[in-house]
Each structure stands twice: as structure tokens, then as C-alpha cells.
Amino acid sequence: MTTPPHVPVMLERCLDALEPVAERWMVDGTFGAGGHTRALLARGAKVVAIDQDPHAAVHAAALDADLRIAGLTDPRERFRFVAGNFRDLAAHLRTAGLEAVDGVLLDLGVSSMQLDEGPRGFAFRQDGPLDMRMRGEGPTAADLIAATDVAELAAWLHKYGEERHSRRLARAIVAARDEAPIDTTGRLVDVIQRAYPPGPRRDHPARRTFQALRIVVNDELGALEEGLHAAIDALAPGGRLVVLAYHSLEDRIVKHVLRDRGDVEPRTKRPLEATEAEIDANPRARSAKLRTAVRHVYAPVPEPAGATA
């Protein structure tokens, strides 16, 4: 099969936690370039893969072609790709004709491949249009900046970027946009760098602002909470959920949903973190937090689509 263009984060530990069973269906809710899906297929599982990024469809088509080369006349017997958001998992499974699955994997956030694509507007280290939309629909980050007042912008930076200088940066952004539109990543970075207080710092001064805007543009945290509940509801008794989060806002939501749902048992009291070897394989793993849970065996299996009382 074609080699995916990146090494999935904490791949072996994700597979160990999911315990894929041959000929049973699982969900990769964040397909990306297909690395996790390919590994699940290699272990004999069948996979429904979901991704809202239009670019993921290219990798899905490549995987479909590989399965045909391997001798499958109908790859849909083992692999089905859905262009959509994992928050709509229940609808996607109904469309696929499935009632329940043995496992769900969610690898959250933005991928290194998306960060490498300057025209997408995710990367503060590359100049390009200030877009940040995963699906290419709705307002861009530039649209939001143009229409948002200081108070709301500061609230976004504080809540979603955990930016300690949120109000200072919000004032600078609004003042700069009044002089000329902020419609490129390079211009936004320049505004932030000029406004940021001097002194030593661990990360790029624009990182938290870009994170906050991306979360707002794509409603990432709302999608995560809905998606977690949908994933748990989709699990058959004994089914497994594995989630990779990359910042505290995501991890906190995962922790609370797994703790508060009465029909799953969290298997990680504290999130697992990457080893040095896993970080060497994919530097993005450095910030990864892995949590897992198992659906209780007494959980009711969803009724088939179209069933009536």
C-alpha cells in the first residue's frame, strides 16, 4: 500500500487501546492522511473514516485504490470514507448502514500537513490568506477579525487561546484593522509581534492567537463535545474510545465527558503522554494527551435505522 505522508501520533498505543478485531467495524473520526486507518485495516478491522477537510478525500481515494490493487473488487466491504464532521457520527453511521461499532478513534486539532499548507491560513510561520476554515465554508478568520469588537476578541483569545495578554492583543488587532484590513497570516503575525510585551517566552507570540481563532472559526470545542457523546452512543457493549488531544481545553472536555457519562469506564485516570521515541517519530506528539474508555457491557445497542416501536 501507499505510505501515508506522515507518522500518526502514538500509533501503537492507539492500536493497543482500540484492540481491533478482524472483520469488525471501527471508526476513524479524523481520517487526515489515513495513517491510523491503514494501521487498523492492516490488523484486519473494517473502518468507517470521517474527515471534514476536503483534502482528506485525496488520501481516501489513494487508500481505495490500494485496496483494489490488493484484490478487493469492492473496497466498501472494508473501508468507507465520509466527508463530514465527527460531531455528526450518528448520521454518518446510519448512512453506512451500521448500528454500532467496536471502536472510535479521534485525533483532534490541526494536522502538521494542514500547518504546512500556507494558503489554508492555519500557520503563523507561513504567509497566506487568513482563512483557517477546515471545510472551506462559512466566515474566515479574516471575516471574524473584521467584524469583532475588542471585548469579544479579547474573550476569544483568553478563553480559547489561554493568552495572558488577550486584551492588549485585541486592542492592537482592532487598531491595526482600522488602518488597513488584516487579511493575511503575515499581517496578523506582524501586528501581534509588535504588540507583544518584550522578554523571554517559550513559544511564538502568535501561536495562542492563531489557536483561538481556529477554534472559533471551526467551532472545534462544540464539535468535540457533541462528537464524544455521539462516539460513546455508537459503541457496542465493550467497545473502545480513544482520543488524542493537544491542548488543555480539548483534554478537559474529554476528561469531563468520560467522567460524567455513566455508560463508559475511563481506562486512563491521567492522560498518557508520548515517549521520546514517539516524539522523535512525530514531533507533534510532544503535546499529545491520550485518553481511553470502554463502553459498559450492559450498554444498550442502538436500534437499526428505520426501526419503529
C-alpha positions in Angstrom: 0.0 0.0 0.0 1.0 3.6 -0.5 2.8 5.0 2.5 0.9 7.9 4.2 2.8 11.3 4.2 3.3 11.4 8.0 3.7 9.1 11.0 0.5 9.0 13.1 0.9 10.2 16.7 1.3 7.4 19.3 0.2 4.9 16.7 1.0 1.6 18.5 -0.6 2.7 21.8 -3.7 3.8 20.0 -4.0 0.4 18.3 -3.3 -1.4 21.6 -6.1 0.6 23.3 -8.6 0.1 20.5 -7.9 -3.7 20.3 -9.1 -4.0 16.7 -10.9 -7.3 16.0 -10.8 -8.8 12.5 -13.9 -8.2 10.4 -15.4 -5.8 13.0 -16.2 -2.2 12.2 -14.4 0.7 13.8 -14.5 4.5 13.2 -11.6 6.8 12.5 -13.3 10.1 13.2 -10.4 12.2 12.0 -9.0 10.4 8.9 -6.5 13.0 7.8 -3.9 11.3 5.6 -5.2 7.9 6.7 -2.3 6.6 8.8 -4.4 5.4 11.7 -7.0 3.9 9.3 -4.3 2.0 7.3 -3.0 0.5 10.5 -6.4 -0.6 11.6 -7.1 -2.2 8.2 -3.7 -4.0 8.4 -4.9 -5.6 11.7 -8.0 -6.9 10.0 -10.6 -4.4 11.1 -13.1 -2.7 8.9 -13.1 1.1 9.0 -15.5 4.0 8.5 -13.3 7.1 8.1 -14.6 10.6 8.6 -13.0 13.9 7.9 -14.3 17.4 7.1 -11.1 18.6 5.4 -11.7 18.4 1.6 -8.0 17.5 1.2 -8.6 14.2 3.1 -10.7 12.9 0.2 -7.5 12.7 -1.9 -5.9 10.4 0.7 -9.1 8.3 0.9 -9.1 7.9 -2.9 -5.5 6.7 -2.7 -6.4 4.2 0.0 -9.4 3.0 -2.0 -7.0 2.4 -5.0 -4.6 0.5 -2.8 -7.3 -1.8 -1.6 -8.4 -2.5 -5.2 -4.8 -3.3 -6.2 -4.7 -5.6 -3.2 -7.5 -7.6 -4.8 -10.7 -6.1 -3.3 -13.2 -5.6 -6.1 -15.5 -3.6 -3.7 -13.3 -1.7 -1.1 -16.5 -0.6 0.7 -16.6 -4.1 2.2 -13.7 -2.9 4.4 -13.3 0.8 4.1 -15.8 3.7 3.8 -14.9 7.3 3.7 -17.4 10.0 4.7 -16.8 13.7 4.0 -18.1 15.3 7.2 -17.6 16.2 10.8 -17.4 13.6 13.5 -20.0 15.5 15.6 -22.5 14.0 13.1 -21.2 10.5 13.7 -24.7 9.0 14.3 -26.0 10.2 10.9 -22.8 9.0 9.2 -23.2 5.5 10.6 -26.9 5.4 9.6 -25.9 6.3 6.1 -23.3 3.5 6.1 -26.0 1.1 7.3 -24.3 0.4 10.7 -25.9 0.1 14.1 -22.9 0.0 16.4 -19.1 -0.2 16.1 -16.3 -1.8 18.2 -14.2 1.3 18.5 -13.8 5.0 17.8 -10.6 7.0 17.4 -10.5 10.8 17.5 -7.2 12.5 16.8 -8.0 16.2 17.5 -6.8 19.6 16.4 -5.0 20.6 13.2 -2.5 18.3 11.5 1.1 19.0 10.5 0.0 18.7 6.9 -2.6 21.5 7.3 0.0 23.7 9.0 2.4 23.1 6.1 -0.3 24.5 3.6 0.2 28.2 3.7 -2.9 29.0 1.6 -5.1 27.4 4.3 -4.3 30.1 6.8 -3.5 27.9 9.8 0.2 28.5 10.0 1.7 31.6 11.7 5.1 30.7 10.3 3.9 30.9 6.7 2.3 33.8 4.9 -1.1 33.2 3.2 -4.7 34.2 3.2 -6.1 34.4 6.8 -8.7 31.7 6.3 -8.5 28.8 8.9 -11.7 27.0 7.7 -11.4 23.2 7.7 -14.3 22.8 5.2 -13.9 26.0 3.3 -17.4 27.1 4.4 -18.6 30.0 6.5 -16.7 33.1 7.7 -12.9 33.1 7.6 -10.7 34.2 10.4 -10.2 37.5 8.5 -14.0 37.9 8.4 -14.2 37.5 12.1 -11.4 39.9 12.9 -13.0 42.5 10.7 -16.4 42.2 12.5 -15.5 41.6 16.1 -15.1 44.3 18.8 -12.3 44.4 21.3 -14.2 42.9 24.2 -15.3 39.8 22.3 -12.0 39.3 20.5 -10.2 39.5 23.9 -12.6 37.0 25.3 -11.8 34.6 22.5 -8.1 35.0 22.9 -8.3 34.4 26.7 -10.8 31.5 26.6 -9.7 29.6 23.5 -6.0 30.6 23.3 -5.4 30.9 27.1 -3.5 34.1 26.1 -2.5 36.1 29.1 -2.1 39.3 27.1 -5.5 38.9 25.4 -6.9 42.4 25.9 -3.6 44.0 24.9 -3.5 42.0 21.7 -7.2 42.5 20.9 -6.8 46.3 21.2 -3.7 46.1 18.8 -5.6 44.0 16.3 -8.6 46.3 16.2 -6.5 49.4 15.9 -4.5 47.8 13.0 -7.6 46.7 11.1 -8.9 50.3 11.3 -5.9 51.3 9.3 -6.0 48.5 6.8 -7.7 45.1 6.6 -5.9 42.2 8.3 -6.5 39.5 5.6 -3.2 37.6 5.6 -1.5 35.5 8.2 1.7 37.5 7.8 0.0 40.8 8.6 -1.7 39.3 11.7 1.6 37.9 12.9 3.3 41.3 12.4 0.5 43.1 14.4 0.9 40.5 17.3 4.7 40.7 17.4 4.6 44.5 17.6 2.1 44.5 20.4 3.5 41.6 22.4 5.5 42.5 25.6 9.2 42.1 25.4 11.0 39.4 27.3 11.7 35.7 27.1 8.9 33.3 26.1 8.6 29.6 25.3 6.5 29.8 22.1 5.9 32.1 19.2 3.8 35.1 20.3 1.2 34.4 17.7 0.6 30.7 18.5 -2.1 31.2 21.0 -4.0 33.8 19.0 -4.0 31.5 15.9 -5.2 28.6 18.1 -8.1 30.7 19.4 -9.2 32.0 16.0 -9.0 28.5 14.5 -11.2 27.1 17.3 -13.8 29.8 16.8 -13.8 29.6 13.0 -14.5 25.8 13.2 -16.4 25.6 16.4 -13.9 22.9 17.4 -14.9 22.6 21.1 -18.6 22.4 20.4 -17.9 19.7 17.8 -15.7 17.8 20.2 -18.3 17.7 23.0 -21.0 16.6 20.6 -18.7 14.2 18.9 -17.6 12.5 22.1 -21.3 11.8 23.1 -22.0 10.5 19.6 -19.0 8.3 19.7 -19.9 6.7 23.0 -23.5 6.2 21.8 -22.2 4.4 18.7 -20.1 1.9 20.7 -21.3 -1.6 21.1 -21.0 -3.1 24.6 -17.3 -3.5 25.3 -16.5 -1.0 22.5 -13.5 1.3 23.0 -13.0 5.0 22.6 -9.5 6.5 22.1 -8.9 10.3 22.0 -5.8 12.2 21.3 -5.9 15.8 22.5 -3.3 18.5 22.0 -4.1 21.3 24.5 -5.7 21.6 27.9 -9.1 22.9 26.5 -9.6 19.7 24.5 -8.3 17.4 27.2 -10.5 19.0 29.8 -13.6 18.3 27.7 -12.6 14.7 27.1 -11.9 14.1 30.8 -15.2 15.5 31.9 -17.3 13.7 29.3 -15.7 10.3 30.1 -16.1 11.0 33.9 -19.7 12.1 33.7 -21.1 9.6 31.3 -22.5 6.6 33.3 -22.1 4.1 30.5 -18.4 4.2 29.9 -15.4 3.3 32.1 -12.3 5.6 31.7 -9.2 3.5 31.4 -6.8 6.4 31.9 -7.1 8.3 35.2 -4.5 10.6 33.9 -3.8 11.1 30.2 -0.9 9.1 28.7 1.9 11.2 27.2 4.3 10.4 24.4 7.7 8.8 24.9 10.8 10.3 23.5 10.8 7.7 20.7 7.2 8.7 19.8 8.2 12.3 19.8 11.1 11.6 17.5 8.8 9.8 15.1 6.4 12.7 15.1 7.3 15.9 16.9 3.6 16.8 17.2 3.3 14.0 19.8 5.1 16.2 22.3 1.9 17.9 23.3 -0.4 14.9 22.8 -2.6 13.6 25.7 -4.1 10.1 25.1 -7.3 9.1 27.0 -9.2 5.8 26.6 -12.5 4.4 27.8 -14.6 1.3 27.4 -18.4 1.1 27.0 -20.0 -0.9 29.7 -21.1 -4.3 28.7 -24.7 -3.6 29.7 -24.9 -0.6 27.3 -27.9 -0.9 25.0 -27.2 -1.5 21.3 -28.8 1.2 19.1 -31.8 0.0 17.2 -31.4 -0.5 13.4 -32.1 2.5 11.3 -35.8 2.8 10.5 -37.0 0.6 13.4 -40.3 1.5 14.9 -41.6 1.0 18.3 
